[in-house]
Amino acid sequence: MIEGAIFDMDGLMFDTEPIWTRVWEPVLATIGIAYPHGLANAVRGTSGKSMEAVINRFAPEADATYVREKAYEMVHAELEKGAPKKPGVDELLAFLKEQGVPMGVASSSSLQVIEMNLANGGVREYFDELFTGVGMTHPKPEPDIFLNTAEAMGVDPAHTLVFEDSLSGVRAGVAGGFITVMVPDMLAPDDFARENAACICKDLFEVRDLLAAGKLG
């Protein structure tokens, strides 16, 4: 029986990943560094020191803390205009609410951005707990953010759904012992996701349909 559901945000509920993809080149340009191919994909789903480690791997000469903070600043400015919701998000949230399933958000974005997106998207009311990976000692792909969210919700990871679009998020969900569902956005599932995710769905409509049919969890 499903006890709870934990959602990632960027690329899963909101179509924000193209914004993140666009900011890295102009941010690096402010410090005279050319954009290194592959950075946007490698940094996706990370936060804090984990994000800075990826930045330094691709641009060793960069001040990773500055780059990360500037990227967040630019993304926040874009998100203030509102981000489109991903297909099926309203329908899945409504279904889970009807079933009495408590829900939380565990995102690599800042709490301010999480609150802003949920409010702008008209879905804040669905969520009992919000957690950010910013400032965490062990962000995704470590499971801590999901485990913390589950603990706050009072649910057992083994009976809790985790919805993710990123590869690092899938690894975090699996490591925490959650029923991990991948809904790919910018990146296709890798071997780990194909072998370890409970299922891989094309969109949140498919997730809703599987749950309604009793084929998930």
Kinemage of the C-alpha trace (Angstrom):
@kinemage 1
@onewidth
@group {chain A} dominant
@subgroup {mainchain}
@vectorlist {calphas} color= white
{ca met a 1} P 0.000 0.000 0.000
{ca ile a 2} L 1.281 3.462 -0.924
{ca glu a 3} L 1.899 5.576 2.191
{ca gly a 4} L 3.265 8.705 0.527
{ca ala a 5} L 4.608 10.340 -2.620
{ca ile a 6} L 7.668 12.578 -2.928
{ca phe a 7} L 8.158 14.731 -6.013
{ca asp a 8} L 11.245 16.271 -7.519
{ca met a 9} L 10.411 19.649 -9.064
{ca asp a 10} L 12.647 20.862 -11.915
{ca gly a 11} L 11.968 18.885 -15.076
{ca leu a 12} L 9.431 16.688 -13.275
{ca met a 13} L 6.590 19.031 -12.315
{ca phe a 14} L 7.769 22.195 -14.070
{ca asp a 15} L 9.537 22.687 -17.393
{ca thr a 16} L 12.455 24.564 -15.856
{ca glu a 17} L 15.396 22.564 -17.177
{ca pro a 18} L 15.681 24.594 -20.427
{ca ile a 19} L 16.141 27.689 -18.246
{ca trp a 20} L 18.939 25.993 -16.300
{ca thr a 21} L 20.521 24.864 -19.568
{ca arg a 22} L 20.592 28.439 -20.891
{ca val a 23} L 22.208 30.134 -17.886
{ca trp a 24} L 25.588 28.392 -17.747
{ca glu a 25} L 27.106 30.012 -20.842
{ca pro a 26} L 26.311 33.641 -19.842
{ca val a 27} L 27.289 32.995 -16.212
{ca leu a 28} L 30.703 31.659 -17.212
{ca ala a 29} L 31.086 34.488 -19.721
{ca thr a 30} L 30.950 36.996 -16.834
{ca ile a 31} L 34.293 35.600 -15.646
{ca gly a 32} L 35.772 35.135 -19.122
{ca ile a 33} L 35.376 31.348 -19.369
{ca ala a 34} L 33.978 29.652 -22.458
{ca tyr a 35} L 31.150 27.215 -21.864
{ca pro a 36} L 32.500 23.638 -21.674
{ca his a 37} L 30.355 21.184 -23.604
{ca gly a 38} L 28.428 18.806 -21.362
{ca leu a 39} L 28.290 20.962 -18.221
{ca ala a 40} L 24.518 21.527 -18.336
{ca asn a 41} L 23.789 17.805 -18.487
{ca ala a 42} L 26.372 16.871 -15.851
{ca val a 43} L 25.156 19.440 -13.336
{ca arg a 44} L 21.477 18.562 -13.733
{ca gly a 45} L 19.889 17.347 -10.500
{ca thr a 46} L 22.781 18.488 -8.289
{ca ser a 47} L 22.993 21.282 -5.715
{ca gly a 48} L 25.388 22.886 -3.235
{ca lys a 49} L 28.866 21.380 -2.989
{ca ser a 50} L 27.875 18.580 -5.345
{ca met a 51} L 27.044 21.151 -8.029
{ca glu a 52} L 30.281 23.026 -7.359
{ca ala a 53} L 32.284 19.812 -7.775
{ca val a 54} L 30.752 19.297 -11.208
{ca ile a 55} L 31.436 22.912 -12.182
{ca asn a 56} L 35.079 22.541 -11.151
{ca arg a 57} L 35.375 19.297 -13.091
{ca phe a 58} L 34.336 21.056 -16.303
{ca ala a 59} L 35.879 24.474 -15.567
{ca pro a 60} L 38.751 24.008 -13.073
{ca glu a 61} L 39.728 27.668 -13.289
{ca ala a 62} L 36.264 28.925 -12.246
{ca asp a 63} L 35.176 30.091 -8.810
{ca ala a 64} L 32.520 27.390 -8.479
{ca thr a 65} L 30.715 29.081 -5.600
{ca tyr a 66} L 30.337 32.291 -7.612
{ca val a 67} L 29.166 30.366 -10.684
{ca arg a 68} L 26.600 28.401 -8.685
{ca glu a 69} L 25.240 31.475 -6.905
{ca lys a 70} L 25.090 33.507 -10.118
{ca ala a 71} L 23.290 30.664 -11.892
{ca tyr a 72} L 20.690 30.476 -9.116
{ca glu a 73} L 20.251 34.250 -9.322
{ca met a 74} L 19.643 34.172 -13.087
{ca val a 75} L 17.300 31.195 -12.903
{ca his a 76} L 15.322 32.795 -10.091
{ca ala a 77} L 14.833 35.933 -12.186
{ca glu a 78} L 13.460 33.818 -15.031
{ca leu a 79} L 11.208 31.746 -12.784
{ca glu a 80} L 9.588 34.847 -11.333
{ca lys a 81} L 7.827 35.086 -14.705
{ca gly a 82} L 6.367 31.604 -14.141
{ca ala a 83} L 7.353 28.161 -15.440
{ca pro a 84} L 5.067 25.901 -17.477
{ca lys a 85} L 3.785 22.778 -15.756
{ca lys a 86} L 4.668 19.374 -17.173
{ca pro a 87} L 1.869 17.323 -18.758
{ca gly a 88} L -0.203 15.402 -16.230
{ca val a 89} L 1.007 17.102 -13.062
{ca asp a 90} L -2.416 18.463 -12.107
{ca glu a 91} L -4.107 15.162 -12.835
{ca leu a 92} L -1.591 13.096 -10.848
{ca leu a 93} L -1.738 15.424 -7.845
{ca ala a 94} L -5.532 15.380 -7.874
{ca phe a 95} L -5.569 11.571 -8.072
{ca leu a 96} L -3.167 11.164 -5.156
{ca lys a 97} L -5.145 13.651 -3.072
{ca glu a 98} L -8.341 11.724 -3.777
{ca gln a 99} L -6.593 8.576 -2.545
{ca gly a 100} L -5.531 10.330 0.647
{ca val a 101} L -1.809 9.991 -0.137
{ca pro a 102} L 0.354 12.617 1.635
{ca met a 103} L 2.797 14.391 -0.666
{ca gly a 104} L 6.105 16.202 -0.355
{ca val a 105} L 8.663 17.950 -2.561
{ca ala a 106} L 12.398 17.184 -2.429
{ca ser a 107} L 14.224 19.436 -4.877
{ca ser a 108} L 17.751 20.644 -5.559
{ca ser a 109} L 16.337 24.155 -5.988
{ca ser a 110} L 16.226 26.625 -3.117
{ca leu a 111} L 13.213 26.663 -0.815
{ca gln a 112} L 12.341 30.127 -2.111
{ca val a 113} L 12.215 28.834 -5.697
{ca ile a 114} L 10.256 25.746 -4.672
{ca glu a 115} L 7.645 27.887 -2.922
{ca met a 116} L 7.495 30.306 -5.852
{ca asn a 117} L 6.993 27.623 -8.495
{ca leu a 118} L 4.357 25.767 -6.486
{ca ala a 119} L 2.469 28.997 -5.790
{ca asn a 120} L 2.690 30.210 -9.400
{ca gly a 121} L 1.559 26.785 -10.591
{ca gly a 122} L -1.394 26.709 -8.218
{ca val a 123} L -0.309 23.425 -6.590
{ca arg a 124} L 1.132 24.468 -3.223
{ca glu a 125} L -1.908 23.146 -1.354
{ca tyr a 126} L -1.118 19.544 -2.284
{ca phe a 127} L 2.167 19.328 -0.390
{ca asp a 128} L 2.706 18.698 3.303
{ca glu a 129} L 6.508 18.944 3.347
{ca leu a 130} L 9.076 20.828 1.238
{ca phe a 131} L 12.793 20.056 1.347
{ca thr a 132} L 15.709 21.674 -0.487
{ca gly a 133} L 19.053 20.100 -1.283
{ca val a 134} L 20.771 23.504 -1.064
{ca gly a 135} L 23.176 23.453 1.845
{ca met a 136} L 22.837 19.731 2.452
{ca thr a 137} L 26.055 17.896 3.304
{ca his a 138} L 24.990 14.957 1.130
{ca pro a 139} L 22.670 16.125 -1.695
{ca lys a 140} L 21.417 13.936 -4.554
{ca pro a 141} L 22.572 11.353 -5.670
{ca glu a 142} L 22.738 10.553 -1.941
{ca pro a 143} L 19.304 9.647 -0.514
{ca asp a 144} L 19.323 12.060 2.449
{ca ile a 145} L 16.841 14.582 1.045
{ca phe a 146} L 14.275 11.872 0.317
{ca leu a 147} L 14.835 10.173 3.666
{ca asn a 148} L 14.418 13.493 5.484
{ca thr a 149} L 11.200 14.201 3.589
{ca ala a 150} L 9.814 10.732 4.321
{ca glu a 151} L 10.672 11.083 8.002
{ca ala a 152} L 8.912 14.447 8.209
{ca met a 153} L 5.870 12.940 6.475
{ca gly a 154} L 5.893 9.924 8.774
{ca val a 155} L 6.017 7.402 5.925
{ca asp a 156} L 8.070 4.263 5.230
{ca pro a 157} L 10.423 4.612 2.217
{ca ala a 158} L 9.607 1.049 1.133
{ca his a 159} L 5.966 2.121 0.695
{ca thr a 160} L 6.628 5.619 -0.645
{ca leu a 161} L 6.823 6.737 -4.262
{ca val a 162} L 9.636 8.983 -5.463
{ca phe a 163} L 9.088 10.732 -8.805
{ca glu a 164} L 12.241 11.909 -10.595
{ca asp a 165} L 13.392 13.009 -14.031
{ca ser a 166} L 17.142 13.167 -13.334
{ca leu a 167} L 19.637 10.332 -13.191
{ca ser a 168} L 21.067 11.584 -9.896
{ca gly a 169} L 17.566 11.740 -8.469
{ca val a 170} L 16.827 8.166 -9.518
{ca arg a 171} L 20.020 7.016 -7.823
{ca ala a 172} L 19.007 8.880 -4.662
{ca gly a 173} L 15.546 7.343 -4.634
{ca val a 174} L 16.842 3.827 -5.186
{ca ala a 175} L 19.566 4.261 -2.545
{ca gly a 176} L 16.914 5.294 -0.024
{ca gly a 177} L 14.822 2.206 -0.676
{ca phe a 178} L 11.917 4.107 -2.272
{ca ile a 179} L 9.594 2.998 -5.056
{ca thr a 180} L 11.403 5.146 -7.597
{ca val a 181} L 9.669 6.208 -10.809
{ca met a 182} L 11.578 7.982 -13.564
{ca val a 183} L 9.832 10.367 -15.943
{ca pro a 184} L 12.699 11.433 -18.238
{ca asp a 185} L 12.985 15.055 -19.287
{ca met a 186} L 16.288 16.258 -20.780
{ca leu a 187} L 18.204 13.022 -20.240
{ca ala a 188} L 17.321 9.494 -21.309
{ca pro a 189} L 17.425 6.743 -18.676
{ca asp a 190} L 20.793 5.052 -18.245
{ca asp a 191} L 21.478 1.397 -17.448
{ca phe a 192} L 21.134 2.017 -13.703
{ca ala a 193} L 17.701 3.608 -14.118
{ca arg a 194} L 16.477 0.898 -16.464
{ca glu a 195} L 17.602 -1.826 -14.053
{ca asn a 196} L 16.595 -0.243 -10.740
{ca ala a 197} L 13.655 2.115 -11.205
{ca ala a 198} L 10.241 0.653 -10.448
{ca cys a 199} L 9.191 1.923 -13.861
{ca ile a 200} L 10.048 4.529 -16.474
{ca cys a 201} L 7.067 6.548 -17.718
{ca lys a 202} L 6.754 8.896 -20.661
{ca asp a 203} L 4.784 11.475 -18.635
{ca leu a 204} L 2.817 11.966 -15.412
{ca phe a 205} L -0.400 10.904 -17.130
{ca glu a 206} L 1.099 7.434 -17.508
{ca val a 207} L 2.078 7.445 -13.822
{ca arg a 208} L -1.505 8.331 -12.850
{ca asp a 209} L -2.899 5.585 -15.078
{ca leu a 210} L -0.561 2.937 -13.650
{ca leu a 211} L -1.495 3.904 -10.100
{ca ala a 212} L -5.209 3.880 -10.942
{ca ala a 213} L -4.829 0.394 -12.438
{ca gly a 214} L -3.001 -0.866 -9.356
{ca lys a 215} L 0.148 -1.580 -11.386
{ca leu a 216} L 2.515 0.606 -9.389
{ca gly a 217} L 3.459 0.217 -5.760
